[in-house]
Amino acid sequence: MGSLFRSETMCLAQLFLQSGTAYECLSALGERGLVQFRDLNQNVSSFQRKFVGEVKRCEELERILVYLVQEINRADIPLPEGETSPPAPPLKQVLEMQEQLQKLEVELREVTKNKEKLRKNLLELIEYTHMLRVTKTFVKRNVEFEPTYEEFPPLENDSLLDYSCMQRLGAKLGFVSGLIHQGKVEAFEKMLWRVCKGYTIVTYAELDESLEDPETGEVIKWYVFLISFWGEQIGHKVKKICDCYHCHVYPYPHTAEEREEIQEGLNTRIQDLYTVLHKTEDYLRQVLCKAAESVYTRVVQVKKMKAIYHMLNMCSIDVTNKCLIAEVWCPEADLHELRRALEEGSRESGATIPSFMNIIPTKETPPTLIRTNKFTEGFQNIVDAYGVGSYREVNPALFTIITFPFLFAVMFGDFGHGFVMFLFALLLVLNENHPRLNQSQEIMRMFFHGRYILLLMGLFSVYTGLIYNDCFSKSVNLFGSGWNVSAMFSSSHAPAEHKKMVLWNDSTVRHSRVLQLDPSVPGVFRGPYPLGIDPIWNLATNRLTFLNSFKMKMSVILGIIHMTFGVILGIFNHLHFRKKFNIYLVSIPELLFMLCIFGYLIFMIVYKWLAFSAETSRVAPSILIEFINMFLFPASEVYGLYTGQEHVQRVLLVVTALSVPVLFLGKPLFLLWLHNGRSCFGVSRSGYTLVRKDSEEEVSLLGNQDIEEGHNQMEDGCREMTCEEFNFGEILMTQVIHSIEYCLGCISNTASYLRLWALSLAHAQLSDVLWAMLMRVGLRVDTTYGVLLLLPVIALFAVLTVFILLIMEGLSAFLHAIRLHWVEFQNKFYVGAGTKFVPFSFSLLSSKFSKDDSVA
């Protein structure tokens, strides 16, 4: 693993790949994931590149494999996934693999088509049998109907569905029978009545069981209908209406003998279709099982092959058309691995002329590569979400590993809640190789990827919980309190001391609602608690006042230290990029402005803690008043924290006032002086690294003197370099905006760190409210029913603790900690204007079967 403090040193390399070895060389590079390719054909359309035919072939193979995976999943056949990723297929095997897959696809489609056709026929025959069974009850027909033409006799006592009566009617009677969807029956009947004007008789009945639709495969409820009509024209209308409503129409037998004959034929055909369909399904399953054995390998191989041809399309071709030229970004530490990969690819292809590489200089800014492992990856992702770091600037992720969980824990500090979070994260860490965790739902997958962040957050929360002495809103007395209540009674002291101190007696204890411990009384305060807050404060009525004062001062101290550290990290950037004038004209004035005001505030807080004891606490001045008086210069003499305080504060204000104009005007005036003093000051570019023959400070001191390398060399360097146009107004405006933002930001950002106090207070109060509303009620119930009530109370307390205090409050503290790092800390030194290094690596390809492969 490379350095986490800065990104890797990169170089631009030119690869010369022989046409016959390019595929094998890129396959070796893809397995190692060393380089990021640059597109040398940006002006060429994707459809006009050299290897577009090979890419289309890979897409055709992907289409076939997607079809195979769909059919395998439809047949409920498990898809085996290999533990190792197969290499890209050799070019000799590509045509053979394509031929096999195409042959398999044709066979599968033919078998599947036959199976669907058999299944559709089977469903239609089953529908026909149900239709015959139901319509048998509609009409009782004793003799075969023969249409005659006679006068219409009176019909008062005759049934319309009696066939002997129909013979007397003399009309030409016809029948249409079939099945219709349950939801269309009412509309179907109305349409028949309106169109046929009452010359039809519709009889229908609902089937007892649901049947599968032969067209859609959906299992729905059906109605069997029988339509009796007179005349051929009416019959045509009836058939058209049936087609319009997608009715399944089947022939209606005219005689009972014909009905029985059709029924016997249908039973025989259904039995034969069942046999043929089972054999077809068995054969199809055998083919799919055989295909499933190799489909994982084929999917991965096709993905790798397609990725290789995409990279080859980014290469340019020399005039001889025998060599491909590629430009890649590569970490300097991996150059030997790059050469080894090219040699391996040339050796596998059996080429006589090996491929080789050449490092070329460039003025372009390289991409940013910061190597991470499973522990540092989560913290690097937090930083990258703000912005990918500029090339070779200081990476905040190294310090975020400690500061982020610590600031989270300051807001979340509770020993019990932190320990629960730590156990959950530890469980994820110990089972990180479990395949289900990485393939779980999105929320659980987020927890899994941030398991090490959660682990440190929980661990630091345990520590801050011990400092706050807070465990599920209750204090823990581990070492014994440093306060002694018995020393406050008058009987514990001599009579001479009673007049000097306010002591307790029996009357005071009985009649006073609130008793105050005085630490100035001997024996009352025996010393500070060994670790964190004394547990006696959990019983005090002024507990909230004391903790608010402590947490507010602690938040200010931590915030100022955090921001000052960010300014100091900016000095390392200036040193690395050889801009020392930024240290003197930007970083040092920023530090002086920060420390002379807010650093002095920290000094006053710490000094007051150390200089004043319980006996002198009543005469201790207010830090807030002293800090305000620092800027107001009060005329009256005010007793301060220490002697000479007024002079020290005036000196600090003078230094602050002097640092502001230097911060506003120092850098623009210095650059203007350099520009006017020399049009080109010994600057030349070697590759992408700015190599200065002398620094700006040396130029300003030496003036027109020749430099050590010689005057002629410097002039040559000036001729080679294209000096950018100097715009003093733009530089001045940029620096003024930056300075105003910094000066105002020091105030607003310091106030922003008070969220550490606010969220810690909110978390403690929510814990206290939850305990008071549930556990205290459950523990105070009568012992007879207390145990029965305590179990559900504990369960409810645990659920609310997890969802409200761990998840919701934890998410709130997490977001506020991110804000403190992004806005208050990183803007002091981090630009975040880089581009991420994305290597050509097969490991970035998904080796799993995606949803697109398994869902039609």
Backbone hydrogen bonds, N-H to C=O, Kabsch-Sander energy under -0.5 kcal/mol:
donor,donor_aa,acceptor,acceptor_aa,energy
8,E,369,L,-3.1
11,C,330,C,-2.0
12,L,360,I,-0.5
13,A,11,C,-0.6
13,A,328,V,-2.9
14,Q,358,N,-3.6
15,L,13,A,-0.5
15,L,326,A,-3.5
16,F,356,F,-3.0
17,L,15,L,-0.7
17,L,324,L,-3.3
18,Q,16,F,-0.5
19,S,322,K,-2.1
21,T,18,Q,-1.4
22,A,18,Q,-1.4
25,C,21,T,-2.5
26,L,22,A,-2.4
27,S,23,Y,-1.8
28,A,24,E,-2.0
29,L,25,C,-2.2
30,G,26,L,-2.6
31,E,27,S,-1.6
32,R,28,A,-1.2
33,G,29,L,-2.7
34,L,29,L,-0.7
36,Q,329,W,-2.1
38,R,327,E,-2.6
40,L,38,R,-0.8
40,L,314,M,-2.4
44,V,41,N,-1.6
48,Q,45,S,-1.5
49,R,46,S,-0.6
52,V,49,R,-1.2
55,V,51,F,-1.8
56,K,52,V,-2.1
57,R,53,G,-1.9
58,C,54,E,-2.1
59,E,55,V,-2.2
60,E,56,K,-2.2
61,L,57,R,-2.1
62,E,58,C,-2.4
63,R,59,E,-2.1
64,I,60,E,-2.0
65,L,61,L,-2.4
66,V,62,E,-2.6
67,Y,63,R,-2.0
68,L,64,I,-2.3
69,V,65,L,-2.7
70,Q,66,V,-2.2
71,E,67,Y,-2.2
72,I,68,L,-2.6
73,N,69,V,-2.5
74,R,70,Q,-2.2
75,A,71,E,-1.5
76,D,73,N,-1.4
77,I,72,I,-2.1
93,Q,90,P,-1.2
94,V,90,P,-0.7
94,V,91,L,-0.6
95,L,91,L,-0.7
97,M,93,Q,-2.6
98,Q,94,V,-2.6
99,E,95,L,-2.4
100,Q,96,E,-2.3
101,L,97,M,-2.4
102,Q,98,Q,-2.4
103,K,99,E,-2.3
104,L,100,Q,-2.4
105,E,101,L,-2.4
106,V,102,Q,-2.3
107,E,103,K,-2.2
108,L,104,L,-2.5
109,R,105,E,-2.9
110,E,106,V,-2.1
111,V,107,E,-2.6
112,T,108,L,-3.0
113,K,109,R,-2.4
114,N,110,E,-2.4
115,K,111,V,-2.4
116,E,112,T,-2.6
117,K,113,K,-2.2
118,L,114,N,-2.7
119,R,115,K,-2.7
120,K,116,E,-2.4
121,N,117,K,-2.4
122,L,118,L,-2.5
123,L,119,R,-2.3
124,E,120,K,-2.2
125,L,121,N,-2.3
126,I,122,L,-2.2
127,E,123,L,-2.3
128,Y,124,E,-2.1
129,T,125,L,-2.1
130,H,126,I,-2.1
131,M,127,E,-2.3
132,L,128,Y,-2.3
133,R,129,T,-2.1
134,V,130,H,-2.1
135,T,131,M,-2.6
136,K,132,L,-1.0
137,T,134,V,-1.4
138,F,135,T,-1.0
139,V,135,T,-1.0
141,R,139,V,-0.7
142,N,140,K,-0.5
150,E,148,T,-0.5
158,D,155,L,-0.8
162,D,159,S,-1.3
163,Y,140,K,-0.5
163,Y,161,L,-0.6
166,M,162,D,-1.9
167,Q,163,Y,-1.8
168,R,164,S,-1.3
169,L,165,C,-1.6
170,G,166,M,-1.3
171,A,166,M,-0.6
173,L,171,A,-1.0
174,G,229,F,-2.5
176,V,227,I,-1.9
177,S,250,Y,-0.7
178,G,225,F,-1.8
179,L,248,H,-2.0
180,I,223,Y,-2.4
182,Q,221,K,-1.6
184,K,181,H,-1.5
185,V,182,Q,-1.0
188,F,184,K,-2.3
189,E,185,V,-2.4
190,K,186,E,-2.1
191,M,187,A,-2.2
192,L,188,F,-2.0
193,W,189,E,-2.0
194,R,190,K,-2.2
195,V,191,M,-2.5
196,C,192,L,-2.3
197,K,193,W,-0.8
198,G,193,W,-0.6
199,Y,196,C,-1.7
201,I,228,S,-2.4
203,T,201,I,-0.5
203,T,226,L,-2.4
205,A,224,V,-2.2
207,L,222,W,-2.3
211,L,220,I,-1.9
213,D,218,E,-2.6
217,G,213,D,-2.6
220,I,211,L,-2.3
220,I,218,E,-0.7
223,Y,180,I,-2.5
224,V,205,A,-2.9
225,F,178,G,-2.3
226,L,203,T,-2.9
227,I,176,V,-3.0
228,S,201,I,-2.7
228,S,226,L,-0.5
229,F,174,G,-2.3
230,W,199,Y,-1.1
231,G,172,K,-2.1
235,G,231,G,-1.5
236,H,232,E,-2.1
237,K,233,Q,-2.0
238,V,234,I,-2.4
239,K,235,G,-2.2
240,K,236,H,-2.1
241,I,237,K,-2.3
242,C,238,V,-2.2
243,D,239,K,-2.1
244,C,240,K,-2.2
245,Y,241,I,-1.9
246,H,243,D,-1.3
247,C,242,C,-2.8
248,H,179,L,-2.6
249,V,247,C,-1.0
250,Y,177,S,-2.3
259,R,255,T,-1.9
260,E,256,A,-2.4
261,E,257,E,-2.3
262,I,258,E,-2.6
263,Q,259,R,-2.4
264,E,260,E,-2.3
265,G,261,E,-2.1
266,L,262,I,-2.5
267,N,263,Q,-2.1
268,T,264,E,-1.9
269,R,265,G,-2.3
270,I,266,L,-2.6
271,Q,267,N,-2.0
272,D,268,T,-2.2
273,L,269,R,-2.6
274,Y,270,I,-2.2
275,T,271,Q,-1.8
276,V,272,D,-2.5
277,L,273,L,-2.9
278,H,274,Y,-2.2
279,K,275,T,-1.9
280,T,276,V,-2.3
281,E,277,L,-2.4
282,D,278,H,-2.3
283,Y,279,K,-2.2
284,L,280,T,-2.5
285,R,281,E,-2.4
286,Q,282,D,-2.0
287,V,283,Y,-2.1
288,L,284,L,-2.4
289,C,285,R,-2.7
290,K,286,Q,-1.9
291,A,287,V,-2.0
292,A,288,L,-2.4
293,E,289,C,-0.9
294,S,290,K,-0.5
294,S,291,A,-0.8
295,V,291,A,-0.9
296,Y,292,A,-0.5
298,R,294,S,-2.2
299,V,295,V,-2.6
300,V,296,Y,-2.2
301,Q,297,T,-2.4
302,V,298,R,-2.6
303,K,299,V,-2.1
304,K,300,V,-2.3
305,M,301,Q,-2.5
306,K,302,V,-2.6
307,A,303,K,-2.1
308,I,304,K,-2.2
309,Y,305,M,-2.0
310,H,306,K,-1.9
311,M,307,A,-1.9
312,L,308,I,-2.3
313,N,309,Y,-1.8
314,M,311,M,-1.2
315,C,312,L,-1.4
316,S,325,I,-2.6
318,D,323,C,-2.1
321,N,318,D,-1.4
324,L,17,L,-3.7
325,I,316,S,-3.3
326,A,15,L,-2.4
326,A,324,L,-0.5
328,V,13,A,-2.7
329,W,36,Q,-2.7
330,C,11,C,-2.4
332,E,9,T,-2.7
334,D,331,P,-1.7
335,L,332,E,-1.2
338,L,334,D,-2.0
339,R,335,L,-2.3
340,R,336,H,-2.0
341,A,337,E,-2.1
342,L,338,L,-2.0
343,E,339,R,-2.2
344,E,340,R,-2.3
345,G,341,A,-2.4
346,S,342,L,-2.2
347,R,343,E,-2.1
348,E,344,E,-2.2
349,S,345,G,-1.7
350,G,346,S,-0.7
351,A,346,S,-1.6
356,F,16,F,-1.5
358,N,14,Q,-1.9
360,I,12,L,-2.7
368,T,835,T,-3.5
369,L,367,P,-0.5
377,E,373,N,-2.0
380,Q,376,T,-2.2
381,N,377,E,-2.0
382,I,378,G,-1.3
383,V,379,F,-1.6
384,D,380,Q,-2.7
385,A,381,N,-1.7
386,Y,382,I,-0.6
386,Y,383,V,-1.1
387,G,383,V,-1.5
393,E,390,S,-1.8
395,N,5,F,-2.9
398,L,395,N,-1.0
399,F,396,P,-0.7
400,T,396,P,-2.1
401,I,397,A,-1.3
402,I,399,F,-1.1
403,T,399,F,-2.8
404,F,400,T,-1.8
406,F,402,I,-1.6
407,L,403,T,-2.8
408,F,404,F,-2.2
409,A,405,P,-2.1
410,V,406,F,-2.0
411,M,407,L,-1.3
412,F,408,F,-1.6
413,G,409,A,-1.1
415,F,470,D,-3.2
418,G,414,D,-2.7
419,F,415,F,-1.9
420,V,416,G,-2.0
421,M,417,H,-2.2
422,F,418,G,-2.4
423,L,419,F,-2.3
424,F,420,V,-2.1
425,A,421,M,-2.4
426,L,422,F,-2.5
427,L,423,L,-2.1
428,L,424,F,-1.7
429,V,425,A,-2.4
430,L,426,L,-2.5
431,N,427,L,-1.3
432,E,429,V,-1.3
434,H,431,N,-1.6
437,L,434,H,-0.7
438,N,434,H,-0.9
439,Q,435,P,-0.9
440,S,437,L,-0.9
445,R,441,Q,-2.6
446,M,442,E,-1.9
447,F,443,I,-1.9
448,F,444,M,-2.1
449,H,445,R,-2.4
450,G,446,M,-1.6
451,R,448,F,-1.4
454,L,450,G,-2.6
455,L,451,R,-2.1
456,L,452,Y,-2.1
457,M,453,I,-2.6
458,G,454,L,-2.7
459,L,455,L,-2.2
460,F,456,L,-2.9
461,S,457,M,-1.9
462,V,458,G,-1.7
463,Y,459,L,-1.6
464,T,460,F,-2.8
465,G,461,S,-2.2
466,L,462,V,-1.7
467,I,463,Y,-2.0
468,Y,464,T,-3.0
469,N,465,G,-0.9
470,D,465,G,-2.4
471,C,474,K,-2.6
474,K,471,C,-1.4
478,L,476,V,-1.3
484,N,524,V,-3.1
485,V,483,W,-0.5
488,M,485,V,-1.8
489,F,486,S,-1.3
490,S,504,W,-2.8
492,S,489,F,-1.6
493,H,490,S,-1.6
497,E,494,A,-1.4
498,H,495,P,-1.0
501,M,497,E,-1.3
503,L,501,M,-0.9
504,W,488,M,-3.3
509,V,505,N,-2.2
510,R,506,D,-1.9
511,H,507,S,-2.2
512,S,508,T,-1.6
521,V,518,D,-1.6
524,V,521,V,-1.9
525,F,521,V,-0.6
526,R,482,G,-3.4
526,R,524,V,-0.7
533,I,467,I,-1.9
537,W,534,D,-1.7
538,N,535,P,-1.4
539,L,536,I,-1.5
540,A,536,I,-0.5
543,R,540,A,-0.9
546,F,542,N,-2.1
547,L,543,R,-2.7
548,N,544,L,-2.5
549,S,545,T,-1.9
550,F,546,F,-2.2
551,K,547,L,-3.0
552,M,548,N,-2.4
553,K,549,S,-1.8
554,M,550,F,-2.1
555,S,551,K,-2.3
556,V,552,M,-1.9
557,I,553,K,-2.3
558,L,554,M,-2.6
559,G,555,S,-2.4
560,I,556,V,-2.4
561,I,557,I,-2.1
562,H,558,L,-2.3
563,M,559,G,-2.6
564,T,560,I,-2.5
565,F,561,I,-2.1
566,G,562,H,-1.5
567,V,563,M,-1.9
568,I,564,T,-2.2
569,L,565,F,-2.0
570,G,566,G,-1.2
571,I,567,V,-0.8
571,I,568,I,-0.9
572,F,568,I,-0.9
573,N,569,L,-1.3
574,H,570,G,-2.0
575,L,571,I,-2.3
576,H,572,F,-2.1
577,F,573,N,-2.5
578,R,575,L,-0.9
579,K,574,H,-3.0
582,N,579,K,-1.3
583,I,579,K,-0.6
583,I,580,K,-0.9
584,Y,580,K,-1.4
585,L,581,F,-2.5
586,V,582,N,-1.6
587,S,582,N,-2.5
588,I,583,I,-2.7
590,E,586,V,-2.1
591,L,587,S,-2.5
592,L,588,I,-2.7
593,F,589,P,-2.6
594,M,590,E,-2.3
595,L,591,L,-3.1
596,C,592,L,-2.5
597,I,593,F,-0.8
598,F,594,M,-1.7
599,G,594,M,-1.5
600,Y,595,L,-1.1
601,L,597,I,-1.2
602,I,598,F,-1.8
603,F,599,G,-2.0
604,M,600,Y,-2.4
605,I,601,L,-2.1
606,V,602,I,-2.6
607,Y,603,F,-2.9
608,K,604,M,-2.3
609,W,605,I,-1.7
610,L,606,V,-1.9
611,A,607,Y,-3.1
612,F,608,K,-1.4
617,S,613,S,-0.5
619,V,616,T,-1.0
620,A,617,S,-0.9
626,E,622,S,-2.3
627,F,623,I,-2.5
628,I,624,L,-2.1
629,N,625,I,-2.7
630,M,626,E,-1.1
631,F,628,I,-1.4
632,L,628,I,-1.2
633,F,629,N,-1.8
640,G,638,V,-0.5
645,Q,642,Y,-1.2
648,V,644,G,-2.0
649,Q,645,Q,-2.4
650,R,646,E,-1.9
651,V,647,H,-2.2
652,L,648,V,-2.2
653,L,649,Q,-2.2
654,V,650,R,-2.2
655,V,651,V,-2.4
656,T,652,L,-2.3
657,A,653,L,-2.7
658,L,654,V,-2.2
659,S,655,V,-1.8
660,V,656,T,-1.1
662,V,658,L,-1.2
663,L,659,S,-2.1
664,F,660,V,-2.2
665,L,661,P,-3.1
666,G,661,P,-0.5
666,G,662,V,-1.9
669,L,665,L,-2.2
670,F,666,G,-2.1
671,L,667,K,-2.3
672,L,668,P,-2.1
673,W,669,L,-2.4
674,L,670,F,-2.3
675,H,671,L,-2.3
676,N,672,L,-2.5
677,G,673,W,-2.2
678,R,674,L,-1.8
682,G,680,C,-0.8
684,S,682,G,-0.5
684,S,691,V,-1.6
686,S,684,S,-0.5
686,S,689,T,-1.5
687,G,685,R,-0.6
689,T,686,S,-1.1
691,V,684,S,-1.1
691,V,689,T,-0.9
692,R,690,L,-0.7
693,K,682,G,-2.0
693,K,691,V,-0.5
694,D,682,G,-0.6
699,V,695,S,-2.1
700,S,696,E,-2.5
701,L,697,E,-1.6
702,L,698,E,-2.9
703,G,699,V,-1.9
705,Q,702,L,-2.0
710,G,707,I,-1.8
714,M,710,G,-1.5
715,E,711,H,-2.1
716,D,712,N,-2.4
717,G,713,Q,-2.3
718,C,714,M,-2.1
719,R,715,E,-2.1
720,E,716,D,-2.1
721,M,717,G,-1.8
723,C,721,M,-0.9
727,N,725,E,-0.5
728,F,726,F,-0.6
731,I,727,N,-1.9
732,L,728,F,-2.9
733,M,729,G,-2.5
734,T,730,E,-2.4
735,Q,731,I,-2.3
736,V,732,L,-2.6
737,I,733,M,-2.4
738,H,734,T,-2.3
739,S,735,Q,-2.6
740,I,736,V,-2.8
741,E,737,I,-2.5
742,Y,738,H,-2.2
743,C,739,S,-2.9
744,L,740,I,-2.5
745,G,741,E,-1.9
746,C,742,Y,-2.1
747,I,743,C,-0.8
748,S,744,L,-2.5
749,N,745,G,-3.3
750,T,746,C,-1.2
751,A,747,I,-2.1
752,S,748,S,-1.8
753,Y,749,N,-1.3
754,L,751,A,-1.4
755,R,752,S,-1.7
756,L,753,Y,-1.8
758,A,754,L,-2.3
759,L,755,R,-2.7
760,S,756,L,-1.4
761,L,757,W,-2.4
762,A,758,A,-2.5
763,H,759,L,-2.6
764,A,760,S,-2.2
765,Q,761,L,-2.5
766,L,762,A,-2.5
767,S,763,H,-2.2
768,D,764,A,-2.1
769,V,765,Q,-2.6
770,L,766,L,-2.5
771,W,767,S,-2.2
772,A,768,D,-2.5
773,M,769,V,-2.3
774,L,770,L,-1.5
775,M,770,L,-0.6
776,R,771,W,-2.7
778,G,774,L,-2.6
779,L,775,M,-2.5
780,R,776,R,-1.0
781,V,778,G,-0.6
786,G,782,D,-1.7
787,V,783,T,-0.6
789,L,785,Y,-2.0
790,L,786,G,-2.3
791,L,787,V,-1.3
793,V,789,L,-1.7
794,I,790,L,-2.8
795,A,791,L,-2.2
796,L,792,P,-2.7
797,F,793,V,-2.7
798,A,794,I,-2.4
799,V,795,A,-2.3
800,L,796,L,-2.6
801,T,797,F,-2.1
802,V,798,A,-2.2
803,F,799,V,-2.5
804,I,800,L,-2.5
805,L,800,L,-1.0
806,L,801,T,-1.9
807,I,802,V,-2.2
808,M,803,F,-1.6
809,E,804,I,-2.3
811,L,807,I,-2.4
812,S,808,M,-2.1
813,A,809,E,-2.6
814,F,810,G,-2.2
815,L,811,L,-2.4
816,H,812,S,-2.2
817,A,813,A,-2.2
818,I,814,F,-2.0
819,R,815,L,-2.2
820,L,816,H,-2.2
821,H,817,A,-1.5
822,W,818,I,-2.8
823,V,819,R,-2.7
824,E,819,R,-0.8
825,F,820,L,-1.3
826,Q,821,H,-2.9
828,K,825,F,-1.4
829,F,826,Q,-1.4
830,Y,826,Q,-3.3
831,V,829,F,-0.5
834,G,388,V,-2.7
837,F,368,T,-2.6
838,V,836,K,-0.6
840,F,35,V,-3.6
841,S,839,P,-1.2
842,F,30,G,-2.8
844,L,841,S,-1.1
845,L,842,F,-1.2
850,S,848,K,-0.8
853,D,850,S,-0.8
854,S,850,S,-0.8
855,V,851,K,-1.7
